[in-house]
Amino acid sequence: MIFRLLAGIWIFCLLAWGHQLSIGWREEVQRCVEARDWATAMDIVDREIALAPQDMDIRAWHARIRMWSGKLAEAEREYLEILAVDSRCRTKRS
């Protein structure tokens, strides 16, 4: 019984630790955005895209940073790609 309880606590701690790591990149990006450090913000988001290329939330951050940094045409192109992926996913679900 105690072993199961300890194993459960251990698993919970691992999941919580992993969740904190996944949230950390957003905080880093937000700090860079506040400082208008577009290059570092883009590096962080590029790193996350390499880890999870299908994550549209990360891709949306990528597009936002492009927009905020004045790269409007590139941001628009990325937003359109995100919308295209989203519409393909919706079609597959229907």
N, CA and C of each residue as an Amber inpcrd file, in Angstrom:
protein
   282
   0.8200000  -1.1910000   0.0000000   0.0000000   0.0000000   0.0000000
   0.8710000   1.2640000   0.0000000   1.8420000   1.3220000   0.8620000
   2.7240000   2.4880000   0.9290000   3.5070000   2.6270000  -0.3680000
   3.9320000   1.5050000  -0.9300000   4.6730000   1.5410000  -2.1910000
   3.8280000   2.1850000  -3.2850000   2.5590000   1.8210000  -3.3690000
   1.6630000   2.4030000  -4.3790000   1.4930000   3.9020000  -4.1640000
   1.3520000   4.2920000  -2.9140000   1.2030000   5.7070000  -2.5970000
   2.4570000   6.4790000  -3.0080000   3.6280000   5.9570000  -2.6650000
   4.8790000   6.6170000  -3.0360000   5.0640000   6.6560000  -4.5540000
   4.7050000   5.5600000  -5.2120000   4.8060000   5.5260000  -6.6750000
   3.8680000   6.5570000  -7.2950000   2.6720000   6.6840000  -6.7420000
   1.7220000   7.6790000  -7.2460000   2.2240000   9.0970000  -7.0520000
   2.7890000   9.3570000  -5.8940000   3.3490000  10.6860000  -5.6300000
   4.4930000  10.9750000  -6.5900000   5.3390000   9.9910000  -6.8130000
   6.4860000  10.1460000  -7.7170000   6.0130000  10.4610000  -9.1420000
   5.0160000   9.7170000  -9.6050000   4.4810000   9.9490000 -10.9510000
   3.8600000  11.3410000 -11.0330000   3.1080000  11.7350000 -10.0160000
   2.5050000  13.0670000  -9.9990000   3.5810000  14.1480000 -10.0710000
   4.6610000  13.9790000  -9.3100000   5.7500000  14.9650000  -9.3160000
   6.4000000  15.0520000 -10.6900000   6.5940000  13.9210000 -11.3430000
   7.1690000  13.9250000 -12.6910000   6.2700000  14.6620000 -13.6670000
   4.9750000  14.4040000 -13.5990000   4.0410000  15.0830000 -14.4930000
   4.0140000  16.5760000 -14.2200000   4.0120000  16.9580000 -12.9520000
   4.0050000  18.3860000 -12.6090000   5.2870000  19.0530000 -13.0880000
   6.4170000  18.3980000 -12.9260000   7.7020000  18.9420000 -13.3650000
   7.7050000  19.1120000 -14.8840000   7.2200000  18.1090000 -15.6130000
   7.1390000  18.2010000 -17.0680000   6.2190000  19.3110000 -17.5130000
   5.1220000  19.5050000 -16.8040000   4.1850000  20.5810000 -17.1450000
   4.8340000  21.9470000 -16.9450000   5.6050000  22.0900000 -15.8780000
   6.2890000  23.3550000 -15.6370000   7.2850000  23.6500000 -16.7440000
   7.9720000  22.6230000 -17.2350000   8.9240000  22.8440000 -18.3180000
   8.2190000  23.3140000 -19.5790000   7.0600000  22.7240000 -19.8840000
   6.3720000  23.0970000 -21.1130000   5.8040000  24.5200000 -21.0330000
   5.5150000  25.0000000 -19.8470000   4.9980000  26.3520000 -19.6940000
   6.1340000  27.3700000 -19.7760000   7.3320000  26.9800000 -19.3950000
   8.4560000  27.8900000 -19.3050000   8.7800000  28.6510000 -20.5680000
   8.6330000  28.0420000 -21.7280000   8.9990000  28.7330000 -22.9620000
   8.0940000  29.9330000 -23.2050000   6.8160000  29.8130000 -22.8490000
   5.8980000  30.9440000 -23.0430000   6.3330000  32.1430000 -22.1940000
   6.7130000  31.8480000 -20.9630000   7.1550000  32.9310000 -20.0870000
   8.4180000  33.5880000 -20.6390000   9.3350000  32.7650000 -21.1460000
  10.5580000  33.3130000 -21.7520000  10.2190000  34.2190000 -22.9300000
   9.3270000  33.7410000 -23.7840000   8.9400000  34.5140000 -24.9660000
   8.2630000  35.8100000 -24.5510000   7.3800000  35.7460000 -23.5710000
   6.6860000  36.9510000 -23.1280000   7.6640000  37.9870000 -22.5850000
   8.6880000  37.5320000 -21.8550000   9.7000000  38.4730000 -21.3570000
  10.4400000  39.1200000 -22.5230000  10.7890000  38.3150000 -23.5190000
  11.4860000  38.8560000 -24.7010000  10.6080000  39.8320000 -25.4650000
   9.3220000  39.5060000 -25.5890000   8.3930000  40.3900000 -26.2870000
   8.2820000  41.7240000 -25.5520000   8.1740000  41.6710000 -24.2390000
   8.0940000  42.9140000 -23.4630000   9.3450000  43.7680000 -23.6610000
  10.4960000  43.1000000 -23.8370000  11.7600000  43.8210000 -24.0520000
  11.9970000  44.1250000 -25.5380000  11.0560000  43.7060000 -26.3750000
  11.1730000  43.8620000 -27.8330000  12.4390000  43.2020000 -28.3850000
  12.8000000  42.0780000 -27.7670000  13.9430000  41.2790000 -28.2090000
  13.4020000  40.1920000 -29.1390000  13.1090000  40.6090000 -30.3570000
  12.4430000  39.7220000 -31.3130000  13.3110000  38.5310000 -31.6860000
  14.6050000  38.7230000 -31.8370000  15.5040000  37.6330000 -32.2570000
  15.5190000  36.5150000 -31.2180000  15.6270000  36.8680000 -29.9550000
  15.6440000  35.8360000 -28.9130000  14.2840000  35.1620000 -28.8030000
  13.2120000  35.9350000 -28.8850000  11.8670000  35.3580000 -28.8440000
  11.6850000  34.3650000 -29.9850000  12.1510000  34.7350000 -31.1750000
  12.0230000  33.8470000 -32.3300000  12.8660000  32.5860000 -32.1480000
  14.0600000  32.7290000 -31.5710000  14.9040000  31.5530000 -31.3090000
  14.2120000  30.5680000 -30.3760000  13.5760000  31.0910000 -29.3350000
  12.8700000  30.2300000 -28.3820000  11.7280000  29.5000000 -29.0750000
  10.9520000  30.2410000 -29.8580000   9.8060000  29.6320000 -30.5360000
  10.2840000  28.6320000 -31.5980000  11.3560000  28.9510000 -32.3000000
  11.9040000  28.0040000 -33.2820000  12.3300000  26.6990000 -32.6040000
  12.9320000  26.8290000 -31.4200000  13.3360000  25.6360000 -30.6630000
  12.1200000  24.7880000 -30.3160000  11.0450000  25.4320000 -29.8900000
   9.8310000  24.7040000 -29.5240000   9.1620000  24.0760000 -30.7430000
   9.2050000  24.7630000 -31.8730000   8.6370000  24.1970000 -33.1030000
   9.4060000  22.9480000 -33.5030000  10.7250000  22.9630000 -33.3230000
  11.5290000  21.7790000 -33.6410000  11.1250000  20.5880000 -32.7670000
  10.7140000  20.8670000 -31.5330000  10.2860000  19.7990000 -30.6260000
   8.8640000  19.3190000 -30.9120000   8.0120000  20.2320000 -31.3870000
   6.6010000  19.8940000 -31.6230000   6.1120000  20.6150000 -32.8730000
   6.5190000  20.1580000 -34.0590000   6.1940000  20.8800000 -35.2960000
   4.7000000  20.9610000 -35.6140000   3.8900000  20.0910000 -35.0420000
   2.4550000  20.1110000 -35.3360000   1.6590000  20.9610000 -34.3410000
   2.3170000  21.5510000 -33.3640000   1.6370000  22.3400000 -32.3370000
   1.2960000  23.7240000 -32.9020000   0.0270000  23.9390000 -33.1600000
  -0.4010000  25.1920000 -33.7790000  -0.3150000  26.3760000 -32.8230000
  -0.3400000  26.1380000 -31.5250000  -0.1650000  27.2310000 -30.5680000
   1.2400000  27.8250000 -30.7110000   2.2260000  26.9670000 -30.8240000
   3.6020000  27.4490000 -31.0040000   3.7250000  28.1770000 -32.3380000
   3.1160000  27.6190000 -33.3750000   3.1590000  28.2700000 -34.6850000
   2.4850000  29.6400000 -34.6380000   1.4100000  29.7540000 -33.8670000
   0.7320000  31.0530000 -33.7360000   1.6340000  32.0610000 -33.0320000
   2.3810000  31.6220000 -32.0200000   3.3470000  32.5160000 -31.3670000
   4.3910000  32.9820000 -32.3730000   4.8220000  32.0760000 -33.2220000
   5.8160000  32.4030000 -34.2620000   5.2760000  33.5290000 -35.1460000
   4.0320000  33.3770000 -35.5740000   3.4000000  34.3890000 -36.4290000
   3.2300000  35.7140000 -35.6860000   2.8380000  35.6500000 -34.4110000
   2.6780000  36.8770000 -33.6230000   3.9870000  37.6460000 -33.5190000
   5.0570000  36.9280000 -33.2450000   6.3550000  37.5890000 -33.1080000
   6.7470000  38.2510000 -34.4270000   6.4770000  37.5640000 -35.5260000
   6.7610000  38.1770000 -36.8320000   5.9510000  39.4510000 -37.0160000
   4.6770000  39.3950000 -36.6390000   3.8170000  40.5680000 -36.7930000
   4.3120000  41.7160000 -35.9060000   4.5740000  41.4250000 -34.6320000
   5.0060000  42.4640000 -33.6980000   6.3550000  43.0660000 -34.0990000
   7.1850000  42.2540000 -34.7620000   8.5040000  42.7600000 -35.1470000
   8.4710000  43.4730000 -36.5000000   7.2720000  43.6160000 -37.0790000
   7.1260000  44.3630000 -38.3230000   7.2340000  43.5340000 -39.5860000
   7.3460000  42.2380000 -39.4710000   7.4440000  41.3570000 -40.6390000
   6.0320000  40.8800000 -41.0090000   5.2450000  41.8210000 -41.5020000
   3.8210000  41.5780000 -41.7100000   3.5360000  40.5410000 -42.7880000
   4.2490000  40.5900000 -43.8940000   4.0070000  39.6280000 -44.9800000
   4.3160000  38.2070000 -44.5130000   5.4180000  38.0420000 -43.7790000
   5.7750000  36.7130000 -43.2650000   4.7480000  36.2400000 -42.2350000
   4.2750000  37.1460000 -41.3910000   3.2650000  36.7970000 -40.3910000
   1.9660000  36.3690000 -41.0710000   1.5720000  37.1180000 -42.0870000
   0.3410000  36.7720000 -42.8080000   0.4520000  35.3970000 -43.4360000
   1.5800000  35.1270000 -44.0640000   1.8010000  33.8260000 -44.7030000
   1.6990000  32.6950000 -43.6670000   2.2920000  32.9150000 -42.4970000
   2.2430000  31.8910000 -41.4450000   0.8330000  31.6990000 -40.9080000
   0.1080000  32.8060000 -40.6910000  -1.2800000  32.6870000 -40.2460000
  -2.1190000  31.9100000 -41.2670000  -1.8960000  32.1620000 -42.5380000
  -2.6420000  31.4380000 -43.5780000  -2.3090000  29.9480000 -43.5570000
  -1.0440000  29.6110000 -43.3060000  -0.6610000  28.1960000 -43.1840000
  -1.3640000  27.5470000 -41.9910000  -1.4320000  28.2690000 -40.8780000
  -2.1110000  27.7480000 -39.6850000  -3.5870000  27.5120000 -39.9810000
  -4.2190000  28.4600000 -40.6530000  -5.6310000  28.3050000 -41.0100000
  -5.8440000  27.1380000 -41.9580000  -4.9230000  26.9370000 -42.8810000
  -5.0420000  25.8150000 -43.8150000  -4.9530000  24.4850000 -43.0700000
  -4.0320000  24.3860000 -42.1310000  -3.9030000  23.1580000 -41.3380000
  -5.1540000  22.9440000 -40.5110000  -5.6600000  24.0090000 -39.9010000
  -6.8600000  23.9180000 -39.0820000  -8.0600000  23.4500000 -39.9050000
  -8.2140000  23.9990000 -41.1050000  -9.3610000  23.5960000 -41.9310000
  -9.2240000  22.1490000 -42.3910000  -7.9890000  21.6920000 -42.6650000
  -7.7890000  20.2800000 -43.0300000  -8.1430000  19.3720000 -41.8650000
  -7.7850000  19.7850000 -40.6420000  -8.1000000  18.9860000 -39.4550000
  -9.6080000  18.9310000 -39.2360000 -10.2800000  20.0390000 -39.4570000
 -11.7410000  20.0590000 -39.2800000 -12.4260000  19.1720000 -40.3160000
 -11.9030000  19.1630000 -41.5370000 -12.4870000  18.3310000 -42.5820000
 -12.3170000  16.8660000 -42.2520000 -11.1770000  16.4860000 -41.7270000
 -10.9260000  15.0860000 -41.3760000 -11.8340000  14.6290000 -40.2420000
 -12.1410000  15.5420000 -39.2990000 -12.9940000  15.1850000 -38.1600000
 -14.4550000  15.0310000 -38.5570000 -14.8710000  15.7090000 -39.6240000
 -16.2990000  15.6890000 -40.0210000 -16.6990000  14.3990000 -40.6690000
